């Protein structure tokens, strides 16, 4: 199905909150119609690692 919505998330050292943020977009009813773009601005914490797990688990969306 074609993507109808792109969501941009800016992230910098937000390991405590990024999972809650990204989980809010996981809804089976819309998952194949949205894309979530996370831009990490050089985080020094585990933010990139956490986001990477979403990329692997939900390819085509994250």
matplotlib code that plots the C-alpha trace (Angstrom):
import matplotlib.pyplot as plt

x = [0.0, 1.1, 2.4, 0.0, 1.8, 5.4, 6.3, 9.6, 11.1, 14.1, 16.2, 19.2, 20.0, 16.4, 17.0, 14.6, 11.7, 12.3, 10.6, 7.4, 7.5, 8.0, 5.6, 2.9, 3.1, 2.7, -0.9, -1.6, -4.5, -2.1, 1.4, 1.6, 0.4, 2.9, 6.6, 8.5, 11.8, 14.0, 16.8, 19.5, 21.7, 24.8, 23.3, 25.9, 23.5, 21.7, 19.2, 20.6, 20.7, 17.1, 15.9, 17.8, 15.7, 12.6, 14.0, 14.7, 11.3, 9.2, 11.0, 9.3, 7.8, 10.8]
y = [0.0, 3.5, 5.7, 8.5, 10.2, 10.9, 11.6, 13.3, 12.8, 14.8, 12.9, 13.9, 12.0, 10.9, 7.2, 7.5, 8.7, 7.5, 4.1, 5.7, 8.1, 5.4, 3.0, 5.6, 5.1, 1.3, 0.7, -2.3, -0.3, 2.3, 0.8, 0.1, 3.6, 5.7, 6.2, 7.4, 9.2, 9.6, 12.1, 11.6, 14.6, 12.8, 11.4, 10.2, 7.8, 4.7, 6.6, 5.3, 1.8, 1.9, 3.4, 0.7, -2.0, -0.4, -0.3, -4.0, -4.9, -2.7, -2.3, 0.0, 2.0, 3.2]
z = [0.0, -0.7, 2.2, 2.9, 5.8, 6.6, 10.3, 11.2, 14.6, 15.7, 18.3, 20.4, 23.6, 24.2, 25.1, 28.0, 25.8, 22.2, 22.7, 24.0, 21.1, 18.4, 20.0, 19.6, 15.8, 15.9, 15.1, 12.8, 11.2, 9.8, 10.0, 6.3, 5.3, 7.4, 7.4, 10.4, 9.8, 12.8, 12.5, 15.1, 15.6, 17.0, 20.2, 22.8, 24.4, 23.2, 21.0, 17.6, 18.9, 20.0, 16.8, 14.9, 16.6, 15.2, 11.7, 11.9, 13.5, 11.2, 7.9, 5.5, 8.3, 10.3]

ax = plt.figure().add_subplot(projection="3d")
ax.plot(x, y, z, "-o")
ax.set_aspect("equal")
plt.show()
